Amino acid sequence: MATTWLRTTMSVKPSSARGMATLKDIETRLKSVTNIKKITSSMKMVSAAKFTRAERALKPARVYGTGAASLYEKNEFADGEDKLYVAISSDRGLCGGIHSGMGRKFKALHAESPIKKAIVVGDKAKLILVKTMGDAYLATFNNVGRKQSSFTDAIAIAEEILSHDFDSADIAYNSFVNVVSYKPTIKPTPSAGNIESNDAVYTYDEVDSEVIRCFQEFSLANIIHHALKEQEASEQSSRMNAMENATRNAGEMIDELRTEVQQN
């Protein structure tokens, strides 16, 4: 019996055609990376301008914030078991690991002792922490970071905090150090009842509950305003550095792609 053989013929493109296809891909990628570099370079300049404004706004806020917190730092107040945590972040990304660092800090605190009450400022921290401690959310704030925060924003957050019962409220934010660094900071603030029970408050003058309550409200708003400004300066400097790194990386990639084009 005759055997039927099947022959398959494969078309092989000339090496020059393969080279042209590869060269076209490289040129397309080069154009794409060049456009990315233009975008990151523009974002870096925008972030630099916003950082300058944020740093300028931080200086007076830091004076009032540290002054308001001085009473709490120079005197010992009992933490109590009923603790409320406030996480301050923003809605914006593309700023390195500033938000994920805040998330890791809260996850570590939650692992040590479960957090039962939390107020989250900014969608980034809200999304990072929702799986770990979403049940503890008392309130959340969004539209944070799209424009510079004001003292009115701080008052709104302070009023939300004071609408809940607690022994101590720990305010967590990123404290600005310099253009290339920041550090997670937790600022404890006692409740009005906790302040009233401390004898050191009555050292220089006789005060009643109403005076203490007013002082706590105003000092809490100043501390939150300071925290918001510290967070903004840290975030803008981090975004500026992230865009600078992205621009540099894109430039290195462009050089490599141009070398490949020349070799082909």
N, C-alpha and C positions, 0 to 999 in steps of 0.2 A: 504494500500500500504506500502510495506516495505521501510524504509528509509535507504539510503546508507550513511554510515559514512566514512569520509576520515580521516585517521590518519597520522599525520606527525611525523616522528621520527628524532630527532636532535642528532647528535653525539656530545657528550660532552667530551672534552679532559681532562685528569687528571690534577689536580692542579700542579703536578710536571712538566708536559709538558708546561703548561702556564708559569710556573716559569722559565723554561729553555729558552723559547723564549724571555722572558723579560731580562734575564741575558745576552743572546747573543746580544740583542739590546744595552744594556748598555755597554758591552765590545767593541762593534763596535764604539759606540759614544766616549768611552774613548780613543780608538786608534786614532780616528779622531781629537779630541781635543788635544791630545798629539802631533800629527804632526803639528797642528796649532801653538802650543806653541813653537815648535822648529823653525818654520818659523819666527814668530814675534820676538823671541829672537835673531835670526840671523840678522833680519832687524834692530833691536835696536842697535846691535854692529856696523853694517855698517853705520847707521845714526850717531852714536856717533863719528866715525872716520871722516865722512864728516863734521859734525858740528865743530870739532876741526879745520879742514882746513878752513871752512867758517869763523869762528871767527877770525882766524889768518889773513885772507885776508881782513876782515872788518876794522881792525885797521888803516892801511894806507889810505884806501879808505875814511874812516870817516874824517881823517885829511884834505884831499884835498876837499872833498865834503862840509864840514862845512866852510872851507876857501872860496870856490867859492861862497857859498850862503850868506856869511857875508855882502856883499855889499847890497844885496836885503833885508836882515833882518834889517840892520841899517838905511836904507833910505826908505821913503814911495814912492811907485810907484802906479799909478792909475791902478785899475784892468781892467777897460774898459768893454764894453758889449760883445766883441768878445773873449770868453774864450775857451781855448782848455784844455781838461782833458787827462791825461796819467795814465792808470792803470797798475801797475807792479805786475805780479803774476808769475806763471810757468805752465808747462804742467803736473806736477806730483801731485798725491794725497796722501792719507794715512798720512795726517799731521794735523789731527784735523780740527778745523774750521777756519783756517787761510785764506783760499780762500773765504769761505762763508761770513766771516766778511768783507772782501773787497767788496764783492757784496752788502751787506747790506748798507755799507757806500755810495756807488755810487747810489743805489736805493733811499736812503734818499735825496741825493743831487739832483737827477733827479726829485724827487717829489716836492722839494722846488722851483727849477727853471730848466726847461727842458734843458738837455745837448744836444747841437747841434753838437759839434765836440769832438771826442774821438779817442785816439790811445790806443790799448790794447796790452800789452805784456804778452804772456802766454795763453794757451788754456783754462785754468780753469776759469779765469775771463771772457774770451770771451764767453764761454758757459753759464756762470751764468747771464751775462748782455745782451745777444743777444735778448731776448724777450722784455726786458725793453727799451733798447736804441740801438738796432742793427742798426737802420737807421743812427745813428750818427757816426758809425765807419768810420774813414778815412783810417786806416791801422791797421793790426794786425801782431804780431810776434809769431811764434811757435818754437818748439824745444828749449824751455827755461827750464833750470833746470836739463837737462840731464848731463851737465858738468858745471863746474864753469864758470861764465861769465867773459869776459875780457873787457878791455877798448875799443877794436875794436867793441864789441857788443854795448857798450854805444854810440860810435860815429855813428853807423848805426841808432840807435833810434833817436839820436839828429838830424841827417841829415833829417830824415823823419819828425820830428817835425818842423824844420826850413823850410821845403818845403811848409808849409801851412801858411796862414795869420792868425794872432791872436794878441790880445792885451796882454794877459797873459796866460801862460801855467801852470796848476796845476798838479804836479807830485804826485801821490798817491802810497804809498807802506807801508809795515809793518816794523816798526822800532824795531830793536832788543834791548831789555832791559836787560834780563838775561836769564838763561837757561829755566825758567818756564814761562816767560811772554814776550809779545811784544805789540806794540801799533800801530794802524793805523795812518799814518802821511801823511799830504798833504803839499808839498813844492811849493809855488808859485814862478814862474820865469817870469819876464817881457820880452816883446819883445825888439828888438834893438831900435825901434822907441820910445818905452816907456822909455828906459834907457836914450836915447839922449835928451829927453824932460825934464829930471830932472836936475836942476841946481847943485845939490850936486855932480854930476859926475865931474864937472869942478872946484872943490874946490882946488885941489892940482896940477893940470896940465891941459894944453890945449890938448884936444883930438878931433879927427875928427870922422866922421861916420865910416870910415874903421876900426879904432882902436876899437870903440865900438862894431862893428859887430864881429870882431875877438874875443874880450873879451867875448861877449855873447855866441858865439859858443863853446869856450873852457870851460867856466864856466858851460854851460848847459851839456856838455859831462861829466864833473866831478860830477855834481849833480846826473845825471842819473846813472853813475858808482857807486856812493855811495849808491843810492837807490837800485840798483841791489844787492849789497853786503849785505845791511841791510835785504833785502827780503830773500836772501839765508840763512843767519844765523838764521833768525826767522823761516823759513820753516824747516831747518834741526833740530833745537831744538824742534819744535813742533812735527815733525815726530818721533824723538827719544822718546819724552814723550808719544806720542800716542802708539808706539810699546811697551813701558814699561808697560803702562796701559793694553794693550791687553794681554801681557805675564802674568801679575799678575792675570787678570780675568780668563785666561785659566788655570792657576795654581789652582785657587779657584774652578773652575768647575771640574778639575781633582780630587781634594780631595773629592768633593761631590759624584762624580761617583764611586770612589773607596769605599766610605762608603756604597753606594747602593749595590755594588758587594758583599761586605762582609756580608751585611744583608740578601742577597739572597743565 
